[in-house]
Amino acid sequence: MKTESTAPPQLRPSRSESSWAKRSAAESSEGTLSLRDTVIKIDLSAIAENMVNIRQLVGPDVAVAAVVKANAYGHGALAVAPTLLESGASMLAVATLGEALELRDHFPDCPLLVMGLVPDAALSLAAARKITLTIDSLHQARLLNEAAKKLGHPALIHIKIDTGFHRIGFPCNEDGLRDINAIKDLPWLQTEGIFSHLALLDDASNRLQYEKFCQIVKRLEENGFSFRYRHLADSIALVDYPEYRMDMVRAGALIYGLRGFHKGYVSVRQALTFETKICHITSIQKGEGVSYDYTWKAPYDTKVGTLPFGYADGYPRNLRGKGVVSIRGVRCPLVGVLCMDQCMVDLHDVPDAEIGDIAIIYGDGSDAAPDIQEISTLAGTNKNEIVARLSARPQRFYYKSVIDR
Ligand SMILES: *Cc1c(COP(=O)(O)O)cnc(C)c1O
């Protein structure tokens, strides 16, 4: 995962993350020269507020793991991490070891949890870099114990329980219990947490998973385990099921202001805006085609604007014939097949549009632009996929809409 994060001046003076500060100064040595008009703007104030609001919702006795996998859902993990940590995150959680190692380079002391599994051969590296690993087999527990012994310092682990999602985790049965109990005898492992994940089908199935989880935790505690963090809830569950917050919640989508279909309420706002500028305008006559295969032919004489973004930036190609952008506060349809790096927009409803005009690809819904929810509905997917697929290519710019006092 390459970072194209451009750190704004206000990110640099960080109290505790001196290595981060150095790095971001170096990375922004090209100054503010923009090499391309297609950019992703991220409001760090929104992320800070969202994090603070989540913290307040769950209260002082519940820790919040900020989930920054997939480059922080496209927002740029290295750049948003300081904001999350300063706003109350107790740890950063990612999916893969590669994601954790990149963060470790910049945040030497931050607790980092990998929620997915790591290949056997990489366990030792993870332990050496003090990455907290998810363990769901006695086999890996033993390998990690050996690695930690060689390193001379214990490895932190969270035990994963499969309470019904059937993705990863020790089975919720006597075999699972026996294997987990055997972990207690591995002196170089320090079991910091135990967790499971909800399928979120409905209240009854969630409750069943929660009860299975509590039961296995209780049996392990009776057998001498003690867990600092017992955790189950993601963004949706942490809002809707206060009971399932336990010792820690794992907040992903919500910290970026991507609200799920919650029954409950927490105040969050979308942090990300994807925008570009018109780079070319062509006048065409009724009946002329645009882009590959001429799938769109102008129904009237019109002007077509070219926008320098395409599916290689992470915009869904299947939005052909459906996508809209906002130019001068007017919704304009994308026309013709979306190319890898460029696409075309019908300027019929903004006849005064000029080269250099901003086109909001998606934003928070203001200026008539679609928000991420709308784009995901049009593309037939969910909000997380829309942002997780944003590629490294569009440069990220970070700003604060609210100035610190
Ligand atoms: C991605 C992930 C989360 C965060 O999910 P959101 O719905 O984005 O909050 C939590 N837990 C696990 C195990 C995950 O993989």
The ligand as a Gaussian input file, in Angstrom:
#p B3LYP/6-31G(d) Opt

LIG

0 1
 C      -13.938000      -4.184000       9.264000
 C      -14.219000      -4.740000      10.609000
 C      -14.846000      -3.958000      11.577000
 C      -15.357000      -2.559000      11.312000
 O      -16.579000      -2.636000      10.649000
 P      -17.507000      -1.339000      10.407000
 O      -18.808000      -1.906000      10.063000
 O      -16.879000      -0.568000       9.318000
 O      -17.501000      -0.604000      11.701000
 C      -15.024000      -4.502000      12.842000
 N      -14.608000      -5.755000      13.118000
 C      -14.009000      -6.535000      12.221000
 C      -13.567000      -7.907000      12.597000
 C      -13.794000      -6.069000      10.923000
 O      -13.212000      -6.850000      10.020000

